């Protein structure tokens, strides 16, 4: 059975209470940050960080005596593990936002990376090892209905043209805020479950017929 020398660490907060005279709250905080006098410092044992691994070496009593062994991610300090993963998530979010802003479908590679990043984030929260790549992508979903405010604008004009009960109202009198609020309300309250269920059933039948034709034509 091999021996390993393991260095473990926990961070102990050190705090001080000192009064600063300043014109603003921000100026007082800046003065406190820049104050390098810690003669009244106290240790906060109740708020110490979790124990984590900071070094591994092969052999007994081998600390710093040879090349360190890579630390498995789940034993790294949780806050540092989250901080490093934040950079990955930020990069992916920028790429996906660029695709969305340009009305481009996200590239499969970016979707695969996003699925892995989500799985890794969940592993970090649970204190578990990083997932193996690649991670299975979620099955595609398809938009059946899109409520567009520009189309609602056109409908407002059509309704006002034929409905005499609103004859004193012009399409321009309906504000963009009112259209936006109405769309949010309808999107939140209208039930499309029957429509979606019917679409799923029709799609299932279409897929079955396609498979049947393919298999019987051989």
N, C-alpha and C positions, 0 to 999 in steps of 0.2 A: 504494500500500500504506500503510495508516494506521499511525501510531506510537502506542505505549502506554507510559506510565511505570509500571513494576511495582515495588512495594516487597515484598521478601521478607525473612523473618525466621527465625531458629532460636533456640531457647531453650537457654541454657548454664547447667547446674546450678552453683550455688555452695554449697559445703559447709564445715562446720567440725567439729572434734572438741573437745569440752569436757566436763569431768566435773562432774556435779551431785550433791550430797548431798541425798537425799530419803527419806521414810519408805516410799514405794511406787514401783513402776515408773511408774504413771500420773502421780504427782506430779513425778517426774524429767522425763518427757516434756513435761508442762505447763510446767515451768521452762525447758526448752530452747526450746519454742515462743515463750514470752514474752520470752526473752533477746534484746534488740535490739542487742547488741554483736557486730559482725562484723569486729573488727580482725584476727582470725586466719583469715579466710575464704580458701578456695582454689577455683579453677575446675576443673570436671571436664569436660575437652574430650572424653573418651572416651564420655561419656553425653549428649552434646548431642542435642537433639530434632531431628526432621526439618525440612528447609527447607519453609516454606509461605508462601503469598501473604497479605500483610496490607494491601495497598492497590493500587488500580489507578486511573489517570487517563488520559483521552484526551490524546494529544499527546506530544511529546518534552520531557523535563525539566519535567514538569507536576505533580510531586508537591505536593499540598496547594494547588495554584494554582486548583483548581476543584472541582466536585462529584465525588466518587469514583464509579467504576463498580462495580456489584455484583460480588463475587468468586464465580466458579463454585465450588459446594460442594466439588468434588473437590480443589481447591487450598487449602482451609482447613486449619488445623492438625488433624490426625487426632483428637487427644484431645478437642479442643473439639467437633468434629463428633460424636463418640460421646457426649459429655456432653449436648449438646442433643437428640440422638435418644433418650437415656435417658428424658427427660421425656415424650416422645411415647409410648414403650413403656409407661411406668408408668401413664399415663392410660388407655391401651387395656386394659391388664391389669386395672385397677380396674373398668372397665365390663364386661369379659367375666366377671370373677369375680362381680360382682353378678348378672349374668344366670344364671350357673351356680348360685349360692347360692339364687336364687329359682326355680330349675327352669324358667327361661324360655329359649326358643331365642334365641341371639344375633341381633340385628337385622342384616339384610343390609348396612346401612351400616357397622356396626362390623366385620363380617367383611371388607368391602372395604378399610376403613382398616387393618385388621390385615395383610391381604395386602400392601398398599403399604408398611407399616412393616417387614415382614420383607424385602421386596425392597430397601428403602432401607438397612436394616442390612447386608445382603449387599454392597450397593454401597459402603458406608462401609468395610467390611473390605477390599474389593478396591481402594479408592482410586479409584472410578469415579463418574461423575455420578449424581445422584439419578434414580430411575426416573420415567418419565412416569406421571401418573395418568390413568385408573384402571389398576390392575394386575389381570389376569385372576385370578379366584378359583379355588382348587383345586376340582375336581369334588366334589360332596357324597359322603360315605360314610354307611353305615347300620349301626347296631348290630344284629347278629343274635342275640347271646347276652349276657345280663347275669347274672353270678353275684352274688346278693344274700345277705349274711350272715344276714338275718332268715329267708330261705327255708331256708337251711342249718340254722338253729335248729329250724325246723319238721320238717325231714327227720330231724334227730337224735332228736327225740321219737318220730317214727314208727318209726324203726329200733329204738330201745330198747324200744318197746312190743311188737314182734313177734320180736325176736332174743333167744333165751334165753342165748346166750353172753355177753351183757352185762347179765344180770339184776341184778347187784349195783350197776349204775351208773345214776344218775338223770340226766335232761337237765340239771339245774342243776349237776351235777358237771363238765360240760364248760365250761371258761372261755371268755370272749370272746376272750382272747388265742389260745387253741387254735383257735377257729373262724376267726379272722382269719388265723393262720399257715397253716391248712389251705387256705383260699381262695386265698391267695397262691401256695401250692405248686401247686394244681390249675391256676390260671390260667397259671402259668409253664410247666407241663409237658404239659398236655393239648393234643393236636393237633387243631385244627378245620379244617385245610386242606381235607380232603375235603368237609366240610360247607359251607365257604365257596365252594369251587369249584362244588359242586352248586347253591348258591343263585345264584351269578353266572350259571351256564348257564341255570337256570330263569328268571331275570330277563331274560336276553337273549332267550329264546324268547317270553316274555310281551310284551316290547317289540316284537319282530318281528311277532307276531300282531296287536298293536294297530295298528301302522303298516300292515299288510296290510289289515286291516278298513277303516281310514280311507281308504286309496287306492282300494280296490276298490268302496267304497260311493259314490264320486263319480260 
